[in-house]
Amino acid sequence: MELAEKVINENILVHALESKEYLHRHPEQTNFFQHARLTKTINKAAHLLPDNHCKILDIGCGTGYLLLEFLQRGFEITGIDLSQEMIAALKEKIPLNLKSKANLISSNASDYLKQKKEVFSLISMSAFLHHLFDYEAVLKLACSALRKDGILLIFFEPIKQPVDSGVRYFFHKLLKETDEKLYRLSMTLQGISIPDEQYAVSDFQRRFGGLEIKNVRGILNSEGLKIINENKYCARRYGIPSYIATKMIRSENSFDIIAVKQ
């Protein structure tokens, strides 16, 4: 089996296992620090849209981390995800009065973007690119699917960013290890398993330390997009460690980008 195919298959397996428990397994996406970032970033992106009738595509929508936020703000949105189980879990979470505004499709992102010749006013993705064997190719396809003045929102992706100070690195590592121990204890007490072996393949870009943000910037620039907002921060499982790591230790392991197609 080729590595690219193995990455896809492991992602299908992992997300089938996680599905309804996805956000319980990933408190780094729901803690108070990250939720505040999510709300602020969604508001910035939504503010750039001319009205609520714009076409929005959420790639790798999962159980609705970004999609539900746009729905709650009155937008109609198409969500695609490789995992049928994640799509099924998301359908159960959408309030009855908002179901007509959501179009959910189980599809490989690359195939969908190549086959559908639609253009969108906004394309969003969260914790998505690092799962891909060739994230550059999919990112280029997403840029091509934006209309002029369309918005690209890349949220919560791992960044390749070393800690350059010995003292800072010591506290960075100590905080990371403590945070992770607390997380694993919490998962054990809740009876939630952690598929570490599958993560090693499905989170493919993490084996290289994350995404190279200079590479992401270069792709956006070459595809005619202008970055108007970029943030780097340190995401941890829980809110207080996230706050300390970002504000006090000043370490960075994640990034968000909002870009506009010129």
C-alpha positions as CSV (number, residue, x, y, z in Angstrom):
1,M,0.0,0.0,0.0
2,E,1.4,3.4,-1.0
3,L,1.9,5.9,1.9
4,A,-0.6,8.4,0.5
5,E,-3.3,5.7,0.4
6,K,-2.4,4.6,3.9
7,V,-2.8,8.1,5.2
8,I,-6.3,8.3,3.8
9,N,-7.2,4.9,5.2
10,E,-5.9,5.7,8.7
11,N,-7.9,8.9,8.7
12,I,-11.0,7.1,7.8
13,L,-10.4,4.6,10.6
14,V,-9.4,7.1,13.2
15,H,-12.4,9.4,12.6
16,A,-14.8,6.5,12.5
17,L,-13.5,5.6,16.0
18,E,-13.8,9.2,17.2
19,S,-17.0,10.5,15.5
20,K,-19.4,11.3,18.3
21,E,-16.6,11.5,20.9
22,Y,-14.4,13.7,18.8
23,L,-14.6,16.9,20.8
24,H,-14.5,15.0,24.1
25,R,-11.2,13.5,22.9
26,H,-9.9,16.9,21.8
27,P,-10.4,19.4,24.7
28,E,-7.7,21.5,23.1
29,Q,-10.4,22.6,20.7
30,T,-13.1,23.4,23.3
31,N,-11.2,24.9,26.3
32,F,-11.9,28.5,27.2
33,F,-8.7,29.8,25.6
34,Q,-9.3,28.1,22.3
35,H,-13.1,28.9,22.3
36,A,-12.3,32.6,22.7
37,R,-9.9,32.3,19.7
38,L,-12.6,30.5,17.7
39,T,-15.3,33.1,18.3
40,K,-13.0,36.0,17.6
41,T,-11.7,34.5,14.3
42,I,-15.1,33.4,13.0
43,N,-16.4,36.9,13.7
44,K,-13.6,38.4,11.8
45,A,-14.1,36.2,8.8
46,A,-17.9,36.6,8.8
47,H,-17.6,40.3,9.0
48,L,-15.8,40.3,5.6
49,L,-18.8,38.7,3.9
50,P,-21.3,41.1,2.2
51,D,-24.4,39.2,3.4
52,N,-25.7,35.9,4.8
53,H,-26.5,34.5,1.3
54,C,-22.9,33.9,0.4
55,K,-21.8,30.4,-0.5
56,I,-19.5,28.9,2.2
57,L,-17.6,25.6,2.0
58,D,-16.2,24.0,5.2
59,I,-13.6,21.4,4.2
60,G,-13.0,18.6,6.7
61,C,-16.1,19.8,8.6
62,G,-15.9,16.9,11.1
63,T,-18.6,17.2,13.8
64,G,-19.1,20.9,13.0
65,Y,-16.4,22.8,14.9
66,L,-16.5,25.7,12.3
67,L,-19.7,24.8,10.5
68,L,-22.0,25.1,13.4
69,E,-20.5,28.6,14.2
70,F,-21.4,29.8,10.7
71,L,-24.8,28.2,10.9
72,Q,-25.6,30.0,14.2
73,R,-24.7,33.3,12.5
74,G,-27.3,32.7,9.8
75,F,-25.2,31.5,6.9
76,E,-25.9,28.7,4.6
77,I,-23.0,26.3,4.3
78,T,-21.8,23.1,2.6
79,G,-19.7,20.8,4.7
80,I,-17.5,18.0,3.3
81,D,-15.7,15.3,5.3
82,L,-14.0,12.1,4.4
83,S,-15.7,10.3,7.3
84,Q,-19.3,9.2,7.0
85,E,-19.4,8.7,10.7
86,M,-18.4,12.3,11.4
87,I,-21.0,13.5,9.0
88,A,-23.6,11.4,10.7
89,A,-22.6,12.7,14.1
90,L,-22.8,16.3,12.8
91,K,-26.3,15.8,11.4
92,E,-27.5,14.9,14.9
93,K,-26.0,18.1,16.3
94,I,-27.6,20.6,13.9
95,P,-30.7,22.2,15.4
96,L,-33.9,21.4,13.5
97,N,-34.5,25.0,12.5
98,L,-31.0,25.2,10.9
99,K,-30.9,21.9,9.0
100,S,-32.1,23.4,5.8
101,K,-29.1,25.7,5.8
102,A,-26.6,22.9,5.9
103,N,-25.6,20.7,3.0
104,L,-23.4,17.8,4.3
105,I,-21.4,15.6,1.9
106,S,-19.1,12.7,2.6
107,S,-16.2,13.1,0.2
108,N,-12.5,13.3,-0.3
109,A,-11.6,17.0,-0.4
110,S,-9.3,16.7,-3.4
111,D,-12.0,14.8,-5.4
112,Y,-14.7,17.2,-4.4
113,L,-12.8,20.3,-5.4
114,K,-11.7,18.8,-8.7
115,Q,-15.2,17.6,-9.7
116,K,-17.2,20.6,-8.5
117,K,-16.6,23.7,-10.5
118,E,-18.3,26.0,-8.0
119,V,-16.8,29.1,-6.6
120,F,-17.3,30.1,-3.0
121,S,-17.3,33.4,-1.0
122,L,-15.6,31.7,1.9
123,I,-13.8,28.4,2.3
124,S,-12.9,27.3,5.9
125,M,-10.9,24.5,7.3
126,S,-9.9,23.6,10.9
127,A,-7.3,21.1,12.0
128,F,-7.5,19.7,8.5
129,L,-4.4,20.3,6.4
130,H,-2.0,18.4,8.7
131,H,-4.0,15.2,8.1
132,L,-3.1,15.2,4.4
133,F,-0.2,13.5,2.6
134,D,0.0,16.4,0.1
135,Y,-1.6,19.4,1.8
136,E,-0.1,21.8,-0.7
137,A,-2.1,20.4,-3.6
138,V,-5.4,20.5,-1.7
139,L,-4.6,24.1,-0.5
140,K,-4.1,25.2,-4.1
141,L,-7.4,23.6,-5.1
142,A,-9.2,25.4,-2.3
143,C,-7.7,28.7,-3.4
144,S,-8.9,28.1,-7.0
145,A,-12.4,27.5,-5.7
146,L,-12.7,31.0,-4.3
147,R,-14.3,33.8,-6.2
148,K,-12.6,37.2,-6.4
149,D,-12.6,38.8,-3.0
150,G,-13.4,35.4,-1.5
151,I,-12.1,34.5,1.9
152,L,-9.9,31.6,3.0
153,L,-10.0,30.7,6.7
154,I,-7.3,28.3,7.9
155,F,-7.8,27.6,11.6
156,F,-5.9,25.6,14.3
157,E,-3.1,24.0,12.3
158,P,0.2,22.8,13.8
159,I,3.2,24.9,13.1
160,K,6.8,23.9,12.8
161,Q,8.2,26.4,15.3
162,P,11.2,25.6,17.6
163,V,11.5,27.2,21.0
164,D,14.8,29.1,20.7
165,S,15.5,29.8,24.4
166,G,16.8,27.1,26.8
167,V,14.8,28.4,29.8
168,R,11.7,28.9,27.8
169,Y,12.0,25.4,26.3
170,F,12.3,23.9,29.8
171,F,9.0,25.4,30.9
172,H,7.5,24.8,27.5
173,K,8.3,21.0,27.9
174,L,7.3,20.9,31.5
175,L,3.9,22.5,30.8
176,K,3.3,20.2,27.8
177,E,4.1,17.0,29.8
178,T,1.9,18.1,32.7
179,D,-1.0,19.0,30.4
180,E,-0.7,15.7,28.6
181,K,-0.6,13.6,31.8
182,L,-3.8,15.4,33.0
183,Y,-5.5,14.7,29.7
184,R,-4.6,11.0,29.6
185,L,-5.8,10.6,33.2
186,S,-9.1,12.4,32.3
187,M,-9.6,10.1,29.3
188,T,-8.9,7.0,31.4
189,L,-11.4,8.1,34.0
190,Q,-14.0,8.8,31.3
191,G,-13.3,5.4,29.7
192,I,-12.3,7.0,26.4
193,S,-9.5,5.3,24.5
194,I,-6.8,7.1,22.6
195,P,-5.7,5.6,19.2
196,D,-2.1,6.6,19.4
197,E,-0.9,4.2,16.8
198,Q,-3.4,5.5,14.2
199,Y,-2.7,9.1,15.1
200,A,0.9,8.6,14.1
201,V,-0.2,8.1,10.4
202,S,-3.4,10.1,10.2
203,D,-1.8,13.3,11.6
204,F,0.7,12.9,8.8
205,Q,2.3,16.4,8.8
206,R,2.9,16.2,12.6
207,R,5.7,13.7,11.9
208,F,7.6,16.7,10.4
209,G,6.8,19.0,13.3
210,G,3.7,20.5,11.7
211,L,3.2,22.8,8.7
212,E,5.9,25.1,7.5
213,I,4.1,28.5,7.7
214,K,6.4,30.1,5.1
215,N,5.3,27.4,2.7
216,V,1.7,28.1,3.4
217,R,2.2,31.9,2.9
218,G,4.0,31.2,-0.4
219,I,1.2,29.1,-1.7
220,L,-1.4,31.7,-0.8
221,N,0.7,34.4,-2.4
222,S,1.2,32.4,-5.6
223,E,-2.5,31.7,-5.8
224,G,-3.4,35.4,-5.6
225,L,-4.4,35.6,-2.0
226,K,-3.5,38.4,0.4
227,I,-3.1,37.4,4.1
228,I,-5.0,40.0,6.2
229,N,-4.8,38.2,9.6
230,E,-2.2,35.7,10.9
231,N,-2.0,34.5,14.5
232,K,0.4,32.1,16.2
233,Y,-0.2,30.7,19.6
234,C,0.3,27.6,21.8
235,A,-2.6,25.2,22.0
236,R,-2.7,22.8,24.9
237,R,-5.4,20.3,26.0
238,Y,-6.7,22.7,28.7
239,G,-7.3,26.4,28.8
240,I,-4.9,27.5,31.6
241,P,-1.9,25.7,30.2
242,S,-2.7,27.2,26.8
243,Y,-2.9,30.7,28.3
244,I,0.4,30.3,30.2
245,A,2.2,28.8,27.2
246,T,1.0,31.6,24.9
247,K,1.1,34.6,27.1
248,M,3.9,33.9,29.5
249,I,6.3,31.4,28.0
250,R,5.5,32.8,24.5
251,S,5.8,29.4,22.8
252,E,3.9,28.7,19.5
253,N,2.7,25.4,18.1
254,S,-0.5,26.4,16.1
255,F,-1.6,29.1,13.7
256,D,-4.6,30.7,12.1
257,I,-4.8,32.6,8.8
258,I,-7.5,34.7,7.1
259,A,-6.7,35.6,3.5
260,V,-8.6,37.3,0.7
261,K,-8.4,36.5,-3.0
262,Q,-7.3,39.5,-5.0
